[in-house]
Amino acid sequence: MDGQEIKVGDRIRFPDGHTGVVVASMDTDQYSPQNPREQWSYLRRGIMVDTTFGGLVHYTDMSVDTFELVARGDAP
């Protein structure tokens, strides 16, 4: 990422072309209705992404080469 805060609902693209939607951000304490705080807050940091290549994946490394923002989503 380029320093922008990642938010629930954001659509992202990975270097290999796969995409995903951010469904939880432990860093900002935001969670989608389908992925509530009670389910994921134990991870303490990072984001949960619903990916096209493997379902839900937890990321703690949000460096510029991990993925790029495709579109802002609407937070729940």
N, C-alpha and C positions, 0 to 999 in steps of 0.2 A: 504494500500500500504506500501511498505517498504522504503519509502523515495525517490523513483525514481520520476522524473517529469513525469506527465501524459501528453500524447500528442494526438492530433487528429489522429484517425485511430487505436489507441491501442485497443486491445480486452481484456476484463476483465471478471472475473468470480465472482459471488456473493457467499456467504456462503451456500445458498440454492441450488446451482448448476446452476442457471440461468446465462446467459451471456449477454454481451452488447458490443457495439462499441462506443468509445468516438467520438462525432460528433462536439463538440465545447468545447473550454477551455477559459473561461473568464479570468482565472488567467494568461495565457500566450498570450492572444489575438490571438488565433488560431481558425479558423472556417472552416468547410468543405463547399464545394460549395453548397450543399443542405441545409445548416444551416448557412447562412451568418451573419456576425457581426451585420448588421442592425436589424436582427431578435432577437438576444439574448444578445447583449452587455449590455442592461439595467439591466441584472441580476448582473452585476459588478464582481462577483467572483464565483468560482466553475467550474464545468464541466457539460455538457449536454451529456447524454448517451442514445443511442438507445438500449433499453433493450428487451430481449425476453419475459419478463413478463408484460410489460405495455407501450411499445413504448418509447417516449422521457421522460426522468426523469432527473431533475436537482439535482446535489449533491454538497454540500458545505463541507461535512465531508468526508475526504479521509484518515481516520485512517486505521491502518493495518487490522482491522477486518471488514471493509466495503466491500472490494473486493480485488482481487489479479490480477496482470497482467498475462495474458495468452500469449499474443504475441504482439510485437511491430507492429504497422501499419505504412503505409506511409502517411505522412501529405500531404495535398493538395498542 
